Amino acid sequence: MGGVTELFVVMILIAAFAFAPLGYFIYRFTKASDKPFGEIEPHGDSPSMVNDFAEKAIKYFQGLLAKK
């Protein structure tokens, strides 16, 4: 039974190290008034080929579904 306990402790330590960056990000995000990396450009304001393509694809499939 000692092996299971040791494995449990080791897995808890691995999980703590694995999720430490996430915890740090959450800490920085909440501490800096919802701006973890300073002033950044808001999403959706800059043109993007991927967004344009996705919008065209969605409208195309909506048109196909509307015809049926």
C-alpha positions as CSV (number, residue, x, y, z in Angstrom):
1,M,0.0,0.0,0.0
2,G,3.0,2.3,0.4
3,G,3.6,2.3,-3.3
4,V,0.2,3.7,-4.0
5,T,0.7,6.5,-1.6
6,E,4.1,7.4,-3.0
7,L,2.6,7.3,-6.5
8,F,-0.2,9.6,-5.4
9,V,2.3,12.1,-3.9
10,V,4.4,12.0,-7.0
11,M,1.4,12.6,-9.3
12,I,0.3,15.5,-7.2
13,L,3.7,17.1,-7.5
14,I,3.7,16.6,-11.2
15,A,0.3,18.1,-11.5
16,A,1.3,21.1,-9.4
17,F,4.3,21.8,-11.7
18,A,2.2,21.3,-14.8
19,F,-0.5,23.7,-13.8
20,A,1.8,26.3,-12.2
21,P,2.0,28.4,-15.4
22,L,-1.8,28.5,-15.6
23,G,-2.1,29.6,-12.0
24,Y,0.5,32.3,-12.7
25,F,-1.4,33.5,-15.7
26,I,-4.6,33.7,-13.8
27,Y,-2.8,35.6,-11.0
28,R,-1.4,38.1,-13.4
29,F,-4.6,38.5,-15.3
30,T,-6.6,39.3,-12.2
31,K,-4.0,41.5,-10.6
32,A,-3.4,43.8,-13.7
33,S,-7.1,44.9,-14.2
34,D,-7.8,42.2,-16.8
35,K,-4.8,43.1,-18.9
36,P,-2.1,40.5,-18.3
37,F,0.2,41.7,-21.1
38,G,-0.5,45.4,-21.0
39,E,-2.3,47.2,-23.8
40,I,-3.1,44.9,-26.6
41,E,-5.1,45.3,-29.8
42,P,-8.8,44.3,-29.2
43,H,-9.8,41.2,-31.1
44,G,-11.9,41.7,-34.2
45,D,-10.6,45.1,-35.1
46,S,-7.9,44.0,-37.5
47,P,-8.7,42.3,-40.9
48,S,-7.8,38.7,-41.2
49,M,-7.8,36.4,-44.2
50,V,-8.8,33.5,-41.9
51,N,-11.8,35.4,-40.5
52,D,-12.8,36.5,-44.0
53,F,-12.6,32.9,-45.3
54,A,-14.5,31.5,-42.4
55,E,-17.3,34.1,-42.9
56,K,-17.5,33.2,-46.6
57,A,-17.6,29.5,-45.8
58,I,-20.3,29.9,-43.2
59,K,-22.5,32.0,-45.5
60,Y,-22.0,29.5,-48.3
61,F,-23.1,26.6,-46.1
62,Q,-26.0,28.6,-44.8
63,G,-27.1,29.3,-48.4
64,L,-26.9,25.6,-49.1
65,L,-29.0,24.7,-46.1
66,A,-31.5,27.4,-46.9
67,K,-32.1,26.0,-50.4
68,K,-33.2,22.6,-49.0
